[in-house]
Amino acid sequence: SGVLLRISHCCVCLIPATEYHLGLLKAKLAKYRAQLLEPSKSSAAKGEGFDVMKSGDARVALIGFPSVGKVSDACLGLLRQLRCPAQGFQLPILLFPFQYKGANIQLLDLPGIIEGAAQGKGRGRQVIAVARTADVVIMMLDATKGEVQRALLEKELESVGIRLNKSKPNIYFKPKKGGGISFNSTVTLTQCSEKLVQLILHEYKIFNAEVLFREDCSPDEFIDVIVGNRVYMPCLYVYNKIDQISMEEVDRLARRPHSVVISCGMKLNLDYLLEKLWEYLALTCIYTKKRGQRPDFTDAIILRKGASVEHVCHRIHRSLASQFKYALVWGTSTKYSPQRVGLTHMMEHEDVIQIVKK
């Protein structure tokens, strides 16, 4: 095939001509697939959907194929150690609320997914819809056939707009009422070009828009930005039944990115799984202290990693930030304890804070 060379804004795009046809085809497929996955009015009227009220500080969705050894069997032992009462629903969803490092975490054990779930088989579409509301996905895999299961589950989740262990593409996209398509890039593009971007936009009946690529993204990633309903979430691949495979295979699986190896039946490596889950949830416990009193370690404020003193103020009371004078902080985020800090100070796990008002 021929090669098209486009020089735009000091960035060179060298893309085979067939890539344009492939990019356009992907746009058409993504558009038609989205239409197919739209729930029908008749199914909505029958009340076929289901959801679980979100509560606590974080939600974890446990996904796997039937009979892979999910929470509802051997893993239940671990949760019993954490004193987790199981709550059943009309559909085979099990809810396990538990506390870990001061945070209230809601663990959903979803029904086993079968191949074709995204198209509605085995009520898979509803199951995956619940998974979209989670903060972290735990993909439970059988270590004896984990590679096949992992590929199939990733495909099902990908087809309904769940992007695992990926960050949102750094592309600025804004539809306009007129003026045509304005295309710019701050990096050298090797996968997309202005012409391909225009073709994809036209497929979605968009003829006026601002587009700015801040990273070298693929046509698939640009389509995700256009569609706008993608969910980007961390995923832990948990390989169960490692007692049934060789040590070499255990070592290989354990070294894969985002992977944990366990045996629910023999209770192997379950503590490490909880530690990794906490890491992927990216939560921070902050304790408060009143002047002249000891810190309250019984009631932590749970925030996302990267939270500032201002976030703590908003969590305590919405008007506290406006009355804020300074704060005293004890913990790993300070050079010395206590340290006098302002609203922009970044908090770390298990810091203690005392807020002084004006």
N, C-alpha and C positions, 0 to 999 in steps of 0.2 A: 504494500500500500504506500501511497505517497506520504510525504511528511510536510506538515504545515508549520511555518515559522512565523511567529508574531512577536514584534517588539512593542511593548507597551509600558510606559512609565519606568523606563530603565530596567525592566524585568523581562527576561527572555522566556518564552514558552515554546518548548520543543515537544510537540505531541504528535504521534502517528495519526493519520487521517482516520483509521479505524476506531480510534479512541472517541472521536466525535460521535460516530454512529452508536458505539457502546454506551456512551454517556446519555445520549438521547433515549436509547432503548431502556436504560435503567430508570430514567425519569418517567417514561410511559408505564413501566411495570410497577413502580412505586405508587403511581397515581391510581392505576386499576386495582392494585392490591388493597389500597386504603378504602376504595369503594366496596370491595368484596367483604372487608372486615367490619364495615359498618353494621351494627346490629339492626335487624329488621324490625319494623314497627309492630309486627304481630308478636314477635318474641318479647319485645318490651312490654306489650300489653298483658302478656301472660305472666309477667313478673319473674322471668327466668334468671335475671341477674341476681347477684348477691354481694354483700359487702359486710365488713366487720367494723364496728366503731373503733376509730383510732384513739388510743389513750397512752398515757405514760410519756417518757422522754424520747423513745425511739421505737421503730417497728422493724422487725426482721422477718422476711418471708423465706420459708424453707420449701424448696422446690426439688422435685426428683421424679423419676419414673416409678410406677408401682413396684412394690417388693424390693426397693433398693435399701431398705433399712432406715426409714426416716424417724422422726421424733416419736411417732405414735407407737413404736415398738422398743427396740433396745435403748435408743437415746433417751427414752423417758426416764431411765434410771438416773442419768445426770441431772435432769431437771427436778427430779424428786429430791436430790441432794440439795438443790437450791430452793426447795419448798415451793414448787410451782404447781398450783392447782390447775388442772386441765378443764377447760370449759368447752363443751360441744355445741355445734350448731346444727340446723336442719340438714345442711349438706355436710359431707365429711371433712369439715375444717375443724382443727383443734387449735385453741388459743391458750398459750402458756405465758401469763404475765410473771416476770421474775425480776428480782433486784440483783444488780451486779455493780460493785464499786459505787454504791449510792444512787445509781440510776435505775428508774423503772423501765424495763424493756418488755415490749410485747412481741412474743414469738408466735408466728402463724405457721402451723403445719398444714400446708395446702394439699388437696387431693393429688394423687399421682398423675403426672402429665403423660399423655400418650402422643405418639407421632401424629401430626395433623391437628394438634390442640388449637393452634392459632386460627384454624378454619372452623372451630367449634366442636371438634370431636371430643367426646368424653367431658363436655362442658369446659373444655380447656380454655376457651376464650374468657369465660368469667373468672377462672382461676388466675389466669395471667393478668387480668384487669386488677385483681386484688394485689398481685405482686407489684404492679406499677406504683402502689401507694407506699411501698416499703422504703426504708432508708438504706438497708443492705439486703442483698439476696444471698442465701446460703444454698448453693447447688449441691445436693446430696447425690453422690455417684457411687456405683458399685465398682470397687477397685479391680475386679476381675474383668470388667467390660466398660471401664470408665471413659475411654477415648471415644467410643461410638456414642455412648449416652451423652457425653459432654457436647459433641458436635450437634446432635439432634436437638438438645435443649437450647443451645445457643441459637440455633436456627429458628426455633419456635419463638423465643423471646425477641430476637432481632426483627422478625416479621411483624410484630405488634409494637415496634418502636421503642423497645427497651435496649439501651446500649450499656453493656457491661464493662466496667473498668476503663471507661473512656471519658474524656472531658469534652464539653461542648465545643464544637469547632469555632475557632476564633475568626468568625466572618461577620462583618456588619452588614445587615440586610434590612432595607426599609422600603416597602412599596410606596409609590407616590401617585398623585393624580395626573401628572403630566411630565413632560420633559424627556421622555424616553428612558433608556437604561444607562446609568452612569456607572462605569466599571473602573476600579482601581485596585492595585495590590502593592503591599509594602515589602514583599519578598518575591524571589524567583519562583514561578509556578511551573511545575513539571507534570501536573495531572489535569489541570483545568486551564482554559484560556477564555478570553472575552467572548469569542464566537460560541464556544460550548456553553458558557453561562447564559448567553442570550437564547440559545436553542432550548435549554432546559426551562428557562423562565417562560418562554413562549408556549411550551407544552402545558404549563400551569396557567395559561391565559394572563400572564403578567407582562405588560409591555412598558411599564414605567416604574423604575425602582433604582435605589442606590445600593451598590454592592462594593464592599471593601474586604479583600482577602488580607488577613494579617498573618496567615500561616499557609503552608503548601498543603491545601486540602484536596481531597478526591471529589469526583462528581457525586458519589454517595453521600459524603458529608455535607456538600452544598445542598443536596435534595433534603437532607434532614433539617437544615436551617430553614428552607422554604416552607416545609410542612409544619414545622414549629411545635409539634406535639410529642417530640421524643423525650424520653426519660433517661438521664445518665446517672447510673448508680453503681456503687462498688459491689463486687461479687466475690465470695469465697468459694472456691471449688473444694469440696470436702469428699475425699475418697474413703469410703467405709469398707469394712471387711478386709483390712490389710493382713489379717491373720491367715488369709487364704491365698496369698501371693508370695513370691520369692522376696528375699531381702533386697536384691538388686532392683526389682520393680518398685518396691517401697521407696528406695532411695531416689529412683528416677522421678516418681510422682511427687515426692516431697520437695524436690528441687524446682518443680514447675512454678511459674509466677502465680501468685494469688491462690496457692494450693496448700491444703492441710490434709495429712493422712491420719486416719483414726480407725479404731475398731470398737463399735458400740457394744458388741457382744462381750468383748474382753476388757472393756473400759480403758482402752489405750489412747493416750494423747488427748483426752477430752478437756483437761485443764488448759492445754495449749490452744485448743480450738476457741475456748472462751476468751483467752487473752487476745488472740487474733481478731475475734469478733469485736472486742472492745476497741482495738486499734482501727478497724475499718469503720466503726460507728463514729469515730472522731469526736467523742464527747469529753467534756471537762467538768469536773465537780468543783464548785466554789463554795467555801464555807464563810458565813458571816459572823461578825463579832460586834457586840455593843461595847461602848466605852466603859471601862472598869469591870467588864465581865469576861468570862472565858468564852472561847469560840463555841458556836453551836454545831457540833459534829453529827447531830441527829437528823438534820434537815438540810441537805445540800441543794444548792442551786445548780441545775444541770444546763450547760450551754454547749454550743458547738466549739470545736477547736478554733482558735483565732479570735475568740471573744475579747472585748475590751471592757474596761471599767464602766463605760457608758452602757454596754449591753447588760451588765449586772444591775445597774441602776434601773433600767427599763423593766427588767424582770421583777425587781422588788416593788416598784411603783412607777407608773408612767410619768409622774411629775417630779420624781426624785432628781433627775438629771438637771432640771432647771434650777433646783435648790442646791446643787452640788458645790462644795467649796474645795475639798480635797479628800483623798482616801489614804489610809494606811494599809499596806499590804505586807503579809508575811508569806514566804514561800519561794519556790524555785524561779519565779518570774522577776525577783528582785535581786539587786546586788548586795543588799544587807536588809535585815529584818528588825523592826518594820521600816519600810521605805515609803516616803510621802510621794504620792503619784497623782496624775491628772486623769481626765476622762479617756484619753487615748492609750493609756497603759494597757498592754496586752497581758491577759491573765493566763495562768497555766494550771494544770490539774492539781487539785487539793490545795490551792492557794487560800489564804484567809484574808478577808477584807473587812475593814471598818470604815464606814463612810461618814464624813463630817459635813454637815450642812452649813449654809451661810448663816 
